[in-house]
């Protein structure tokens, strides 16, 4: 696995703040939360599936995010509910 140091340096430069100083509460900011998720996957050398590949997204969710016994159907139903509303601000409880 390659070092994540160049990524941390880039993120720190763009935020004008060392990534290592980011506090848990700051992860409520969408940008910080997305960066943390991307770093999580980069550390595990996981490819992020594109938006058109719902099967691969479900697989990644099942491997890394699944909580409280929710299954593939739960994930797919949550995605479908978001798409039906046309509102990307709705966050399913997945």
C-alpha positions in Angstrom: 0.0 0.0 0.0 1.3 3.4 -0.9 1.8 6.1 1.7 -1.1 8.4 2.3 1.2 11.2 3.3 1.0 13.0 -0.1 -2.8 12.9 0.2 -2.8 14.3 3.8 -0.4 17.1 2.7 -2.7 18.0 -0.2 -5.8 18.0 1.9 -4.1 20.0 4.6 -2.9 22.6 2.1 -6.4 22.9 0.6 -8.0 23.3 4.0 -5.2 25.6 5.2 -5.3 23.3 8.3 -3.4 20.1 9.1 -5.8 17.2 8.6 -4.5 15.6 11.8 -6.0 18.6 13.7 -9.5 18.1 12.5 -11.8 17.3 15.4 -14.6 14.8 15.4 -17.3 17.6 15.5 -15.9 19.1 12.3 -16.8 15.9 10.4 -20.4 17.2 10.5 -19.3 19.6 7.7 -20.1 17.8 4.4 -16.7 18.5 2.9 -14.8 17.2 5.9 -17.0 14.2 6.1 -16.5 13.4 2.4 -12.7 13.8 2.8 -12.7 11.5 5.8 -14.6 8.9 3.9 -12.3 9.1 0.9 -9.2 8.8 3.2 -10.8 5.8 4.8 -11.2 4.1 1.5 -7.8 5.2 0.3 -6.2 3.6 3.3 -7.9 0.4 2.4 -7.1 0.7 -1.3 -10.8 0.4 -2.2 -12.1 1.8 -5.5 -15.2 4.0 -5.1 -17.9 2.8 -7.5 -19.5 5.4 -9.8 -23.0 6.5 -9.4 -24.3 4.3 -12.2 -23.0 1.1 -10.5 -25.6 0.5 -7.8 -24.6 -3.1 -7.4 -21.0 -2.2 -6.6 -22.1 0.6 -4.3 -24.2 -1.9 -2.4 -21.3 -4.2 -2.1 -19.1 -1.4 -0.7 -21.8 -0.4 1.7 -22.3 -3.9 2.9 -18.5 -4.4 3.4 -17.7 -1.1 5.2 -20.8 0.8 6.4 -23.6 -1.8 7.2 -24.8 -1.2 10.7 -27.5 -2.9 12.9 -28.2 -5.8 10.6 -29.5 -3.7 7.7 -29.2 -5.7 4.4 -28.8 -5.1 0.7 -32.6 -4.5 0.2 -32.5 -1.8 2.9 -29.7 0.0 1.1 -31.4 -0.3 -2.3 -34.7 0.9 -0.9 -33.0 3.9 0.8 -31.3 4.9 -2.4 -34.5 4.5 -4.4 -36.4 6.7 -1.9 -33.7 9.4 -2.3 -33.9 9.3 -6.0 -37.7 9.5 -6.1 -37.7 12.7 -4.1 -35.1 14.3 -6.3 -33.7 15.9 -3.2 -30.0 15.0 -2.6 -30.2 16.5 0.9 -32.2 13.7 2.2 -30.0 11.3 4.1 -31.3 7.8 4.5 -30.7 6.0 7.8 -28.4 3.4 6.4 
